Protein backbone atom coordinates (compact mmCIF):
# COMPACT_ATOMS: atom_id res chain seq x y z
CA UNK A 1 0.00 0.00 0.00
CA UNK A 2 1.12 3.53 -0.68
CA UNK A 3 -0.15 6.48 1.32
CA UNK A 4 0.54 9.17 -1.31
CA UNK A 5 1.20 7.27 -4.55
CA UNK A 6 -1.32 6.07 -7.14
CA UNK A 7 -0.24 3.25 -9.48
CA UNK A 8 -1.26 2.44 -13.03
CA UNK A 9 -0.46 -1.07 -14.29
CA UNK A 10 -0.46 -2.24 -17.92
CA UNK A 11 0.17 -5.96 -18.46
CA UNK A 12 2.47 -6.58 -21.44
CA UNK A 13 3.23 -10.30 -21.01
CA UNK A 14 2.05 -13.05 -18.68
CA UNK A 15 -1.12 -13.53 -16.70
CA UNK A 16 -1.37 -12.07 -13.22
CA UNK A 17 -3.54 -12.77 -10.23
CA UNK A 18 -4.31 -9.35 -8.78
CA UNK A 19 -5.71 -8.51 -5.37
CA UNK A 20 -6.70 -4.88 -5.01
CA UNK A 21 -8.60 -4.01 -1.86
CA UNK A 22 -11.60 -6.38 -1.78
CA UNK A 23 -11.33 -7.21 -5.51
CA UNK A 24 -9.54 -10.21 -6.98
CA UNK A 25 -9.13 -10.66 -10.74
CA UNK A 26 -6.91 -12.06 -13.50
CA UNK A 27 -5.00 -9.57 -15.64
CA UNK A 28 -3.87 -10.74 -19.07
CA UNK A 29 -1.84 -8.88 -21.72
CA UNK A 30 -3.60 -5.65 -22.61
CA UNK A 31 -5.17 -5.24 -19.18
CA UNK A 32 -4.88 -1.77 -17.66
CA UNK A 33 -5.84 -1.13 -14.06
CA UNK A 34 -5.38 1.62 -11.51
CA UNK A 35 -4.61 1.18 -7.82
CA UNK A 36 -5.41 4.35 -5.88
CA UNK A 37 -3.33 5.39 -2.92
CA UNK A 38 -4.28 3.84 0.43
CA UNK A 39 -5.52 0.59 -1.17
CA UNK A 40 -3.66 -2.62 -0.30
CA UNK A 41 -2.69 -4.60 -3.38
CA UNK A 42 -0.52 -7.40 -4.68
CA UNK A 43 -0.01 -9.19 -7.95
CA UNK A 44 1.58 -12.48 -8.91
CA UNK A 45 2.47 -13.93 -12.30
CA UNK A 46 0.44 -17.15 -12.55
CA UNK A 47 1.37 -18.01 -16.14
CA UNK A 48 4.04 -20.47 -17.21
CA UNK A 49 5.91 -17.73 -19.07
CA UNK A 50 7.79 -14.65 -17.99
CA UNK A 51 5.71 -11.61 -17.25
CA UNK A 52 6.23 -7.94 -18.01
CA UNK A 53 4.22 -5.05 -16.61
CA UNK A 54 4.54 -1.35 -17.27
CA UNK A 55 3.95 0.58 -14.05
CA UNK A 56 3.40 4.32 -13.76
CA UNK A 57 3.48 5.94 -10.33
CA UNK A 58 1.98 9.34 -9.55
CA UNK A 59 3.50 11.47 -8.17
CA UNK A 60 6.98 10.63 -9.41
CA UNK A 61 10.04 9.93 -7.30
CA UNK A 62 9.37 6.27 -6.53
CA UNK A 63 12.60 5.27 -8.28
CA UNK A 64 14.35 6.21 -5.01
CA UNK A 65 13.05 2.94 -3.52
CA UNK A 66 14.81 0.91 -6.22
CA UNK A 67 18.01 2.93 -5.85
CA UNK A 68 18.07 2.43 -2.07
CA UNK A 69 17.02 -1.25 -2.20
CA UNK A 70 19.53 -2.30 -4.88
CA UNK A 71 21.56 -5.21 -3.49
CA UNK A 72 19.80 -5.28 -0.10
CA UNK A 73 19.12 -8.89 0.96
CA UNK A 74 18.19 -8.34 4.60
CA UNK A 75 14.35 -8.37 4.86
CA UNK A 76 14.32 -6.03 7.86
CA UNK A 77 16.51 -3.49 6.07
CA UNK A 78 14.33 -3.79 2.96
CA UNK A 79 11.20 -3.15 5.04
CA UNK A 80 12.86 -0.07 6.54
CA UNK A 81 13.71 1.27 3.06
CA UNK A 82 10.18 0.52 1.86
CA UNK A 83 8.61 2.43 4.73
CA UNK A 84 10.75 5.49 3.95
CA UNK A 85 9.59 5.36 0.32
CA UNK A 86 5.80 5.22 0.84
CA UNK A 87 5.45 1.41 0.86
CA UNK A 88 3.58 -0.35 3.62
CA UNK A 89 4.27 -4.10 3.45
CA UNK A 90 1.82 -6.74 4.60
CA UNK A 91 2.75 -10.18 5.89
CA UNK A 92 2.96 -12.73 3.02
CA UNK A 93 -0.37 -14.41 3.83
CA UNK A 94 -2.39 -11.29 4.56
PyMOL commands that set and color helices and strands:
alter all, ss='L'
color gray80, all
select helices_A, chain A and resi 63-69+75-84
alter helices_A, ss='H'
color red, helices_A
select strands_A, chain A and resi 6-13+16-20+23-27+32-35+41-45+52-58
alter strands_A, ss='S'
color yellow, strands_A
deselect
rebuild
show_as cartoon
